[in-house]
Amino acid sequence: MMKIALLHTAESNISIFQKAASEIGLPQGALHHEVRADLLAAAEKAGGLTQEIARETGAALLELARNADAVVLACSTLGPAIAEVENAIEVPVLRVDAALAKKAVKSGGLVVAICAVETTRAPTTRLFTEAAQSTGAQVEIRLVPGAWELFKTGDRAGYLAAIAEAAEAAYDDGATIVALAQASMVGAADLVTNGPKPLSSPTAGLAAAVELLSMRS
């Protein structure tokens, strides 16, 4: 049985990825979870991903790779840290939001990516812009003011409602597809009624890891 290790920065995302794993047919026990909330907290305090935080993230990824067939980084803010170690890890290592970006821009049009954390805006912008270069999609990144504070205080319903409202506003403004750039947003997709169901990263990221492992076998 394949083993996929995930590095999270929120404990609550574990159940989200377990559900995504079930949806794509991964067997029970296929995922191993590591939570490092301190890394995201440090990035928020520093105003973004610093070289030191990137090194710490890379070290955590390297450790996970010792006992896994693939490693998935589930935090968008920390995503660029993969560059620190991708050449040193023998197993596939992926950013969960990279698979999301690739899927979102596939058909072109106006792609609106929704973020809740300020430190996620820059890496998400780079990721989606690069992905769109091969498809001609137009990309817009939108930050939802106040949403992350709702998440951090435990108001999950309020958080998801704020994300869904932002997604519906994007559709009202002409978006072809909305992408929920952070894994914690996945529940908001079911609340959106005025356009296609927004894309989310957990299923896309795990499916990409499985595809890579299948190609290597």
C-alpha positions as a printed Julia matrix, in Angstrom:
217×3 Matrix{Float64}:
   0.0    0.0     0.0
   1.34   3.44   -0.94
   2.06   5.85    1.89
   1.59   9.59    1.39
   2.92  11.89    4.13
   1.37  15.33    4.55
   2.76  18.38    6.31
  -0.07  20.53    7.69
  -0.18  23.77    9.65
  -3.7   23.23   11.04
  -4.92  20.16   12.92
  -8.41  20.59   11.48
  -7.13  19.89    7.97
  -6.4   16.26    8.8
 -10.06  15.25    8.57
 -10.41  17.22    5.33
  -7.62  15.25    3.68
  -8.88  11.96    5.09
 -12.23  12.64    3.43
 -10.51  13.57    0.16
  -8.5   10.34    0.32
 -11.68   8.34    0.7
 -13.27  10.17   -2.23
 -10.46   9.17   -4.6
 -10.35   5.59   -3.34
  -7.23   5.58   -1.19
  -7.32   2.85    1.46
  -7.48   3.56    5.18
  -3.99   4.16    6.51
  -2.54   5.48    3.26
  -2.01   8.96    4.71
   0.41   9.99    7.43
  -0.12  13.44    8.95
   2.33  15.84   10.58
   1.08  19.16   11.97
   3.46  22.12   12.34
   1.26  25.07   13.24
   4.37  26.86   14.48
   5.69  27.27   10.95
   2.64  29.17    9.72
   2.53  31.21   12.93
   6.16  32.2    12.4
   5.46  33.16    8.77
   2.48  35.29    9.81
   4.6   37.03   12.45
   7.38  37.65    9.92
   4.96  38.86    7.25
   5.74  35.98    4.9
   7.99  33.0     4.29
  11.54  33.8     5.4
  14.65  31.82    4.49
  14.84  30.44    8.02
  11.22  29.26    7.99
  11.75  27.75    4.54
  14.74  25.8     5.88
  12.7   24.54    8.85
   9.91  23.51    6.5
  12.39  21.76    4.23
  13.83  19.85    7.18
  10.33  18.68    8.15
   9.68  17.52    4.57
  12.96  15.64    4.48
  12.1   13.83    7.69
   8.66  12.84    6.37
  10.23  11.53    3.16
  12.22   8.94    5.1
   9.13   6.79    5.58
   6.84   7.74    2.7
   6.36   7.1    -1.0
   5.37  10.73   -1.57
   5.24  13.92    0.49
   2.59  16.63    0.15
   2.95  20.12    1.61
  -0.57  21.21    2.5
   0.09  24.85    3.45
  -0.02  27.49    0.7
   2.07  30.0     2.65
   4.9   27.49    3.05
   4.61  26.16   -0.51
   7.75  27.77   -1.97
   9.84  25.97    0.68
   9.67  22.85   -1.47
  12.43  24.4    -3.59
  14.73  23.96   -0.6
  14.6   20.17   -0.75
  13.01  18.88   -3.94
  16.38  17.88   -5.4
  17.43  16.19   -2.16
  14.33  14.01   -1.75
  14.15  10.8    -3.73
  10.37  10.46   -3.5
   7.9   12.9    -5.14
   7.29  16.05   -3.1
   4.33  18.25   -4.07
   2.61  21.47   -3.15
  -1.07  20.71   -2.7
  -2.01  24.03   -4.29
   0.14  23.39   -7.38
  -2.23  20.65   -8.5
  -5.14  22.98   -7.81
  -3.62  25.76   -9.93
  -2.97  23.39  -12.82
  -6.55  22.13  -12.73
  -8.06  25.61  -12.37
  -6.33  27.15  -15.41
  -6.75  24.13  -17.67
  -9.73  25.49  -19.62
  -8.61  29.12  -19.74
 -11.04  31.94  -18.99
 -10.98  34.05  -15.84
  -9.72  32.1   -12.83
 -10.25  33.69   -9.43
  -8.27  32.18   -6.56
  -9.57  32.94   -3.08
  -7.14  33.36   -0.15
  -7.79  33.98    3.54
  -4.25  34.56    4.85
  -2.24  37.59    3.75
   0.97  35.51    3.69
  -0.64  33.2     1.15
  -1.38  35.92   -1.39
   2.14  36.25   -2.9
   2.95  32.53   -3.3
  -0.54  31.86   -4.64
  -0.2   34.67   -7.17
   3.13  33.3    -8.43
   1.83  29.74   -8.6
  -1.38  30.51  -10.51
   0.3   33.02  -12.83
   2.95  30.47  -13.8
   0.33  27.77  -14.35
  -1.74  30.08  -16.55
   1.12  30.8   -18.95
   0.54  27.53  -20.78
  -3.25  27.91  -21.12
  -3.85  31.63  -21.61
  -6.11  31.81  -18.56
  -6.49  35.17  -16.85
  -5.77  34.96  -13.13
  -6.99  37.11  -10.26
  -6.15  36.53   -6.6
  -8.62  37.77   -3.98
  -8.0   38.0    -0.23
 -11.08  37.72    2.0
 -10.73  40.36    4.75
 -11.39  39.06    8.25
 -11.82  35.43    7.2
  -8.64  34.13    8.81
  -9.53  35.72   12.13
 -12.8   33.76   12.04
 -10.87  30.56   11.38
  -8.38  31.17   14.18
 -11.15  31.88   16.72
 -12.89  28.62   15.84
 -15.85  30.13   13.97
 -15.78  27.56   11.18
 -19.29  28.35    9.97
 -18.53  32.04    9.75
 -15.23  31.35    8.03
 -16.78  29.12    5.36
 -19.65  31.56    4.85
 -17.19  34.4     4.25
 -15.26  32.3     1.72
 -18.46  31.25   -0.06
 -19.6   34.88   -0.24
 -16.29  35.85   -1.84
 -16.6   32.99   -4.34
 -20.12  34.05   -5.31
 -18.93  37.65   -5.73
 -16.22  36.37   -8.07
 -18.82  34.58  -10.19
 -20.96  37.72  -10.22
 -17.9   39.55  -11.56
 -17.48  37.11  -14.44
 -15.18  34.38  -13.14
 -15.1   31.21  -15.24
 -14.02  29.13  -12.25
 -13.17  29.87   -8.63
 -10.32  28.07   -6.86
 -10.18  27.86   -3.07
  -6.46  28.3    -2.52
  -6.3   26.97    1.05
  -7.25  23.45    2.1
  -9.24  24.74    5.07
 -11.75  26.34    2.67
 -13.04  23.11    1.15
 -16.4   23.18    2.97
 -17.27  26.52    1.39
 -17.59  24.94   -2.05
 -20.95  23.4    -1.16
 -22.33  26.8    -0.17
 -21.79  28.42   -3.57
 -24.92  28.44   -5.74
 -24.4   30.93   -8.57
 -21.68  29.17  -10.55
 -19.7   25.95  -10.96
 -18.63  24.3    -7.72
 -15.33  25.94   -6.73
 -12.25  23.78   -6.99
 -10.38  22.87   -3.8
  -6.88  21.58   -3.17
  -7.13  18.41   -1.03
  -8.59  16.13   -3.71
  -6.51  17.68   -6.49
  -3.29  17.4    -4.48
  -3.78  13.8    -3.41
  -4.82  12.76   -6.91
  -1.65  14.34   -8.3
   0.47  12.42   -5.77
  -1.23   9.15   -6.68
  -0.72   9.85  -10.39
   2.99  10.5    -9.87
   3.41   7.32   -7.88
   1.55   5.31  -10.52
   3.91   6.65  -13.19
   6.94   5.63  -11.13
   5.74   2.09  -10.43
